Amino acid sequence: MPWQTVFWPILTVYLNIEGIMRLLILGLVFFISCGQQSSINQRTEKMYEKMRVRMVEDQIERRGVRDEKVLVAMRKVPRHEFVPDHLKKYAYADEPLPIGEDQTISQPYIVAYMTEYLNLEVGHKVLEIGTGSGYQAAVLAEIIDTVYTIEIVDVLANRAKMTLERLGYENVLVKGGDGYKGWPEHAPFDAIIITAAPTKIPQPLLQQLKLGGHMILPLGDYSQELVLIEKEEKGYKQEKLLPVRFVPMTGEVAD
């Protein structure tokens, strides 16, 4: 009997067992690494959650923001998901951060401050001009039914839309385009927020504001002020709130 006939079945069995053992070992290594990564992710999210709580306490409540709906939203929305990876460690710092395309994500306090002045309630719908990273839209979406947001920079509009969808914000509608003329097919709005500074108040947006509704925006060129507008039966009431510095609003408003 040839030796191959005797040893080949034994060798085949050995190789099969060795292959199975290798697969088992690889599977075990993969399982352990996944578990370790999951544990790391959980610890990281816990760290960010603590940073958000501290941000709200130190930067927002201490400066006078009192609307509990706004505070809850600011504690919940993961700001680190809206900034570039290399800036995540600064996501909860008391400052604006660059997000590319010469645009920024606003300082957390300013986001909370502007949101509070809109006097939002469940059931409201809000128009935002200047989506940017999508962070302000996410904060609004935690409070109200529907957010309509327009971004003139296509790259930012697409990125914000993907981020908001990934985080499950189904009540935010993002549109790329010039926000000067608003979104008339969904008007009137309970509130309008503009997160880039025009040198004049866009009249088409005023027309899309509900009676009794509020619009808040930074207004000016080199010297800017945050302005609150309330629509009344016989016109508009305007109040200057505080000096600010936002990126300029571009598009038709600048013509």
DONU-775801 format. One line per 5 residues: number of its first residue (from 1); their letters; for each residue x, y, z of N, C-alpha, C, O. Coordinates in steps of 0.1 Angstrom, whole numbers. Example, Ala and Ser with C-alpha at 12.3 -4.5 7.8 and 13.67 -1.06 7.14 Angstrom:
1) AS) 132/-57/78/123/-45/78/132/-33/78/142/-33/85 | 128/-22/71/137/-11/71/129/0/79/134/11/80
! end
This chain:
1) MPWQT) 9/-12/0/0/0/0/9/12/0/18/14/8 | 7/21/-9/15/34/-9/14/42/3/3/42/9 | 25/48/8/24/56/20/15/68/19/9/72/29 | 13/73/7/3/84/5/-11/80/9/-18/88/15 | -14/68/7/-28/63/10/-30/63/25/-41/65/29
6) VFWPI) -20/60/32/-21/59/47/-21/73/54/-29/76/62 | -11/81/49/-9/94/56/-17/105/51/-20/115/59 | -22/105/39/-29/116/34/-42/119/41/-44/131/45 | -50/109/45/-62/112/53/-59/118/66/-66/127/71 | -48/113/73/-44/118/86/-39/132/84/-43/141/93
11) LTVYL) -32/135/74/-27/149/72/-39/158/69/-38/170/74 | -48/154/61/-60/162/58/-68/165/71/-72/177/73 | -70/155/79/-77/158/92/-69/168/101/-75/177/107 | -56/166/101/-47/175/109/-48/189/104/-50/199/112 | -48/191/91/-48/204/85/-62/210/88/-63/222/90
16) NIEGI) -73/202/87/-86/207/89/-87/212/104/-93/223/106 | -82/204/113/-82/208/127/-74/221/130/-79/230/137 | -63/221/123/-54/233/125/-61/246/119/-61/256/125 | -68/244/108/-75/255/102/-87/260/111/-89/272/113 | -94/250/116/-105/253/125/-100/261/138/-106/270/142
21) MRLLI) -88/256/143/-82/262/155/-78/277/152/-80/286/160 | -73/279/140/-69/292/136/-81/301/135/-81/313/139 | -92/296/129/-104/304/128/-110/307/141/-114/319/144 | -109/297/151/-114/300/164/-106/311/171/-112/319/178 | -93/310/169/-84/320/176/-87/334/170/-87/344/177
26) LGLVF) -88/334/157/-91/347/150/-104/353/155/-105/365/157 | -114/344/156/-127/348/160/-126/354/175/-133/364/178 | -119/347/183/-117/351/197/-110/364/198/-115/373/206 | -100/366/190/-93/379/190/-102/390/185/-102/401/191 | -110/387/175/-119/398/170/-129/401/180/-133/413/182
31) FISCG) -135/391/187/-145/393/197/-140/402/209/-146/411/213 | -127/398/213/-121/406/224/-119/420/220/-121/430/227 | -113/422/207/-110/436/203/-123/444/201/-123/456/204 | -134/438/197/-147/445/196/-152/449/209/-157/460/211 | -150/440/219/-154/443/233/-147/454/238/-152/463/245
36) QQSSI) -133/454/236/-125/465/241/-129/478/234/-129/488/241 | -131/478/221/-135/490/214/-148/495/219/-150/507/221 | -158/486/222/-171/490/227/-169/497/241/-176/507/244 | -160/491/249/-158/496/262/-152/510/261/-155/519/269 | -142/512/252/-136/525/250/-146/535/245/-146/546/250
41) NQRTE) -155/531/236/-165/540/231/-174/545/242/-178/556/243 | -178/535/250/-187/538/262/-181/548/271/-187/558/276 | -168/546/274/-161/555/283/-159/569/277/-161/579/284 | -157/569/264/-156/582/257/-169/590/257/-169/602/260 | -180/583/255/-193/590/255/-196/595/269/-202/605/270
46) KMYEK) -193/587/279/-195/591/293/-187/604/296/-192/613/302 | -175/604/290/-166/616/292/-172/628/286/-173/639/292 | -177/627/273/-184/638/266/-196/642/274/-199/654/274 | -204/633/279/-216/636/286/-213/645/298/-220/655/301 | -202/641/306/-198/649/317/-194/663/313/-196/673/320
51) MRVRM) -187/664/302/-182/677/296/-194/686/293/-194/698/295 | -205/680/287/-217/687/284/-224/693/296/-228/704/296 | -225/685/306/-231/689/319/-223/701/325/-229/711/329 | -210/700/325/-201/710/330/-203/723/321/-203/734/326 | -203/721/308/-205/732/299/-218/740/302/-217/752/303
56) VEDQI) -229/733/304/-241/740/307/-241/747/320/-245/758/321 | -235/741/330/-234/747/343/-225/759/343/-229/770/348 | -213/758/337/-203/768/338/-205/780/328/-202/791/331 | -209/776/316/-209/786/305/-223/792/303/-224/803/298 | -233/784/306/-247/788/301/-256/792/313/-261/803/313
61) ERRGV) -258/783/323/-266/787/334/-260/799/342/-268/808/346 | -247/799/344/-241/810/352/-242/823/345/-241/834/351 | -244/823/332/-246/836/324/-261/840/323/-264/850/316 | -270/832/329/-283/837/330/-294/830/321/-305/833/322 | -290/820/313/-300/812/306/-308/804/315/-302/796/323
66) RDEKV) -321/805/315/-330/798/325/-340/789/319/-345/780/326 | -343/790/306/-353/781/300/-349/767/301/-339/762/295 | -356/759/309/-353/745/311/-352/737/298/-344/728/297 | -361/740/289/-361/733/276/-348/734/269/-343/725/263 | -343/747/269/-330/750/263/-319/743/270/-310/737/263
71) LVAMR) -319/743/283/-308/737/291/-308/722/288/-297/716/287 | -320/715/288/-320/701/286/-315/698/272/-307/688/270 | -318/706/262/-313/703/248/-298/705/247/-291/697/241 | -293/715/254/-278/717/254/-271/706/261/-259/703/257 | -277/700/271/-271/689/278/-271/676/269/-262/667/271
76) KVPRH) -281/675/260/-283/663/253/-275/663/239/-270/652/236 | -275/674/232/-270/673/218/-254/672/219/-248/679/226 | -249/662/212/-235/659/212/-227/668/203/-225/665/191 | -222/680/209/-215/690/201/-203/684/194/-199/689/183 | -197/674/200/-184/669/194/-187/662/181/-178/660/173
81) EFVPD) -200/658/178/-203/651/166/-204/662/154/-205/658/143 | -204/674/157/-205/685/147/-193/693/144/-193/702/137 | -182/688/150/-169/695/148/-159/685/141/-161/673/142 | -149/690/134/-139/681/128/-132/673/138/-131/677/150 | -127/661/134/-121/651/144/-110/657/152/-109/655/164
86) HLKKY) -102/665/146/-90/671/153/-94/681/163/-85/686/170 | -106/686/163/-111/696/173/-121/690/183/-126/698/191 | -123/677/183/-133/671/192/-129/674/207/-139/676/215 | -117/674/210/-113/677/224/-116/691/229/-117/694/241 | -119/700/219/-123/714/222/-138/716/221/-143/727/221
91) AYADE) -145/705/218/-160/707/214/-168/714/225/-178/721/221 | -164/712/237/-173/718/248/-166/730/254/-169/734/265 | -156/736/247/-149/748/252/-158/760/250/-167/760/241 | -155/771/257/-163/783/256/-159/792/245/-154/803/247 | -160/787/233/-156/794/221/-161/788/208/-165/776/208
96) PLPIG) -162/796/198/-166/791/184/-154/783/179/-143/785/183 | -157/774/170/-146/765/164/-148/765/149/-159/765/144 | -137/765/141/-138/764/127/-143/750/122/-140/740/128 | -152/750/112/-157/738/106/-154/736/91/-159/728/85 | -145/745/86/-142/745/72/-150/755/64/-160/760/69
101) EDQTI) -145/757/52/-152/766/43/-153/780/48/-163/787/45 | -144/784/57/-144/797/63/-156/800/72/-160/811/74 | -162/789/78/-173/790/86/-170/784/100/-160/778/102 | -178/787/110/-176/783/124/-189/777/130/-200/779/125 | -187/769/140/-198/765/149/-198/775/161/-187/777/167
106) SQPYI) -209/780/164/-210/791/174/-206/786/188/-208/774/191 | -202/796/196/-200/794/210/-212/788/216/-223/793/214 | -211/778/225/-223/771/231/-232/781/238/-244/780/237 | -227/791/245/-235/801/252/-244/809/242/-255/811/245 | -238/813/231/-245/820/221/-257/812/215/-268/817/213
111) VAYMT) -254/799/213/-264/790/208/-276/790/217/-288/791/214 | -273/788/230/-283/787/240/-291/800/242/-303/801/243 | -283/811/242/-289/825/244/-299/828/233/-310/832/235 | -295/826/220/-303/829/209/-316/820/209/-327/824/206 | -314/807/213/-325/798/213/-335/802/223/-347/801/221
116) EYLNL) -330/806/235/-340/810/246/-348/822/242/-360/822/245 | -343/831/234/-350/843/231/-361/841/220/-369/849/217 | -361/829/214/-371/825/204/-384/821/211/-395/820/204 | -384/819/224/-396/815/232/-403/803/225/-415/803/222 | -396/792/224/-401/780/216/-410/772/225/-408/770/237
121) EVGHK) -419/765/218/-428/756/224/-429/743/215/-427/744/203 | -433/732/221/-436/720/213/-447/723/204/-457/730/207 | -445/719/191/-455/722/181/-451/733/172/-456/735/161 | -441/741/176/-436/752/167/-428/746/156/-422/735/156 | -427/754/145/-418/752/134/-409/764/132/-414/775/133
126) VLEIG) -396/762/130/-386/772/130/-378/772/117/-375/761/112 | -375/783/112/-366/785/100/-353/789/105/-352/800/112 | -342/782/101/-329/786/104/-322/790/91/-322/782/81 | -315/801/91/-307/805/79/-292/804/83/-288/812/92 | -285/795/77/-271/793/80/-269/780/88/-266/781/100
131) TGSGY) -271/769/82/-271/756/89/-257/753/95/-256/748/106 | -246/757/87/-233/754/92/-230/740/95/-232/731/86 | -227/737/107/-224/723/111/-237/715/113/-237/702/112 | -248/722/116/-260/715/119/-263/715/134/-274/710/139 | -254/720/142/-255/719/157/-267/727/162/-275/722/170
136) QAAVL) -268/740/157/-280/748/162/-293/741/158/-303/742/166 | -294/736/146/-306/729/142/-309/717/151/-321/715/154 | -299/710/155/-301/699/164/-306/703/178/-315/697/183 | -301/714/183/-306/720/195/-321/724/194/-329/721/203 | -324/730/183/-338/734/181/-347/722/180/-358/721/185
141) AEIID) -342/711/173/-350/699/171/-353/692/183/-363/684/184 | -345/694/194/-348/688/207/-360/694/214/-366/688/223 | -364/706/209/-374/714/216/-387/714/208/-398/714/214 | -386/715/195/-398/718/187/-401/706/177/-394/697/177 | -412/708/170/-416/697/160/-408/697/148/-403/686/144
146) TVYTI) -405/708/141/-399/708/128/-389/720/127/-393/731/130 | -378/717/121/-368/727/118/-365/727/103/-362/716/98 | -366/738/97/-363/740/83/-350/748/83/-350/759/88 | -339/743/77/-327/750/77/-320/751/63/-320/741/56 | -315/763/60/-309/765/47/-294/769/48/-291/777/57
151) EIVDV) -286/763/40/-272/766/40/-267/769/26/-269/761/17 | -260/780/24/-256/785/11/-244/777/6/-242/776/-6 | -236/772/15/-224/764/11/-227/750/10/-230/743/19 | -227/744/-3/-232/731/-5/-225/720/3/-231/711/8 | -212/722/4/-204/712/12/-209/711/26/-210/700/31
156) LANRA) -211/722/32/-216/722/46/-230/717/47/-234/710/56 | -239/721/37/-253/716/37/-253/701/37/-260/694/44 | -245/695/28/-245/680/26/-239/674/39/-244/663/43 | -229/679/44/-223/673/56/-232/674/68/-233/665/76 | -238/686/70/-248/687/81/-260/678/79/-264/672/89
161) KMTLE) -264/676/67/-276/667/65/-272/653/69/-280/646/75 | -260/648/65/-255/635/68/-254/633/83/-257/623/89 | -248/643/90/-246/643/105/-259/642/112/-261/634/121 | -269/650/108/-282/650/115/-289/637/112/-296/632/121 | -288/632/100/-295/619/98/-288/608/106/-295/599/111
166) RLGYE) -275/608/106/-268/598/114/-272/598/129/-272/588/135 | -274/610/134/-278/611/148/-293/610/151/-297/611/162 | -300/608/140/-315/605/142/-324/617/142/-335/615/147 | -319/628/138/-328/640/138/-337/640/125/-334/647/115 | -348/633/126/-357/632/115/-366/644/113/-372/645/102
171) NVLVK) -366/653/123/-375/664/122/-367/677/117/-372/688/119 | -356/675/111/-348/686/106/-347/684/90/-343/674/86 | -352/694/83/-351/694/68/-340/704/64/-341/716/67 | -330/699/57/-319/707/53/-320/710/38/-322/701/30 | -318/722/34/-318/726/20/-305/735/17/-302/744/24
176) GGDGY) -299/731/6/-288/740/1/-293/751/-7/-302/749/-16 | -287/763/-5/-292/774/-13/-291/787/-5/-286/788/7 | -294/798/-11/-294/812/-6/-306/813/4/-318/812/-1 | -304/816/16/-315/818/26/-322/831/26/-331/833/34 | -317/840/18/-323/854/18/-338/854/16/-345/861/23
181) KGWPE) -343/846/7/-357/845/4/-365/835/13/-377/833/11 | -358/829/22/-364/819/31/-369/807/24/-363/802/14 | -380/801/30/-386/789/25/-401/791/24/-408/785/32 | -406/799/15/-420/803/15/-430/792/15/-441/794/20 | -427/781/9/-437/770/8/-440/764/22/-450/757/23
186) HAPFD) -431/767/32/-434/762/45/-437/773/55/-439/770/67 | -438/785/50/-442/797/59/-457/797/62/-464/790/54 | -461/803/72/-453/812/81/-446/803/92/-451/792/95 | -436/809/98/-428/802/108/-431/809/122/-433/821/123 | -431/801/132/-432/806/146/-420/814/150/-421/823/158
191) AIIIT) -408/810/145/-396/818/148/-386/816/137/-387/806/129 | -377/825/135/-367/825/125/-353/829/132/-353/838/140 | -343/821/130/-330/824/135/-320/824/124/-319/816/115 | -312/835/124/-302/837/114/-288/836/120/-286/843/130 | -279/827/116/-267/825/122/-255/830/114/-243/826/116
196) AAPTK) -257/839/106/-247/847/99/-252/861/98/-264/864/98 | -242/871/97/-246/885/99/-249/892/86/-239/894/78 | -261/896/83/-264/905/72/-262/919/77/-261/922/89 | -260/928/67/-259/943/70/-272/949/71/-274/961/75 | -283/942/66/-297/947/67/-306/936/69/-303/924/66
201) IPQPL) -317/938/75/-327/928/78/-333/923/65/-339/931/58 | -333/910/62/-339/905/50/-354/906/51/-361/899/59 | -360/914/42/-374/916/42/-383/903/39/-393/901/45 | -378/895/30/-386/883/27/-387/874/39/-398/867/41 | -378/874/48/-378/866/61/-388/872/70/-396/865/77
206) LQQLK) -389/885/71/-399/892/80/-413/888/76/-422/886/84 | -415/887/63/-428/884/57/-432/869/60/-444/866/60 | -422/861/63/-425/847/65/-426/844/80/-428/832/84 | -426/854/89/-427/853/103/-442/854/107/-449/863/103 | -446/845/116/-460/845/121/-462/858/129/-453/863/135
211) LGGHM) -474/862/130/-478/873/139/-475/869/154/-479/858/158 | -467/877/161/-463/873/174/-451/865/175/-446/862/185 | -445/861/163/-433/853/162/-421/862/164/-421/874/164 | -410/855/167/-397/862/170/-386/858/160/-386/846/155 | -378/867/156/-367/865/147/-354/870/154/-355/882/159
216) ILPLG) -344/863/155/-332/867/161/-320/866/151/-319/856/144 | -312/876/151/-301/876/141/-290/885/145/-292/895/152 | -277/883/141/-266/892/143/-267/902/131/-270/898/120 | -266/915/134/-268/925/124/-256/935/124/-252/940/134 | -251/937/112/-240/946/111/-228/941/102/-229/930/97
221) DYSQE) -218/949/101/-206/945/93/-195/943/102/-193/932/108 | -186/953/104/-175/951/113/-180/952/128/-174/945/137 | -190/960/130/-196/961/144/-209/955/143/-218/959/136 | -211/944/150/-224/936/150/-231/936/163/-224/937/174 | -244/936/163/-252/934/175/-262/923/172/-268/922/161
226) LVLIE) -265/916/183/-276/906/182/-289/913/184/-291/921/194 | -298/911/175/-311/919/174/-322/909/175/-322/898/168 | -332/912/183/-345/904/184/-356/912/178/-358/924/182 | -364/906/169/-375/912/163/-388/905/166/-388/892/165 | -398/912/170/-411/906/172/-421/911/162/-422/924/161
231) KEEKG) -429/903/155/-438/907/146/-451/911/153/-457/902/160 | -456/923/151/-468/928/156/-479/931/145/-475/931/134 | -491/934/150/-501/937/140/-498/949/131/-502/949/119 | -492/959/137/-489/971/130/-474/973/126/-470/984/123 | -467/962/126/-453/963/122/-444/954/130/-448/943/133
236) YKQEK) -432/959/134/-422/950/140/-416/958/152/-413/970/151 | -414/951/163/-407/957/174/-393/951/174/-391/939/173 | -383/960/176/-369/956/175/-362/959/187/-363/970/193 | -353/950/192/-346/952/205/-331/947/202/-329/936/198 | -322/956/206/-308/952/206/-304/945/219/-307/950/230
241) LLPVR) -297/934/217/-294/925/229/-280/926/234/-278/930/245 | -270/923/225/-256/924/229/-247/924/217/-251/919/206 | -235/929/219/-225/928/208/-220/914/205/-218/907/214 | -219/911/192/-215/897/188/-205/898/176/-203/909/171 | -200/887/173/-191/886/161/-195/873/153/-191/862/158
246) FVPMT) -202/874/142/-205/862/134/-199/864/120/-194/875/116 | -198/853/113/-194/854/99/-204/861/91/-216/860/95 | -201/868/80/-211/876/73/-220/867/65/-217/856/60 | -232/871/64/-242/865/55/-239/868/41/-238/880/37 | -239/858/32/-236/860/18/-248/857/10/-258/853/15
251) GEVAD) -247/859/-3/-258/857/-13/-264/870/-16/-258/881/-16 | -277/869/-19/-284/881/-24/-285/893/-14/-285/904/-18 | -285/889/-1/-285/900/9/-273/909/8/-274/921/13 | -262/904/3/-250/912/2/-249/920/-10/-240/929/-11 | -258/919/-20/-258/926/-32/-262/941/-30/-263/949/-40
! end
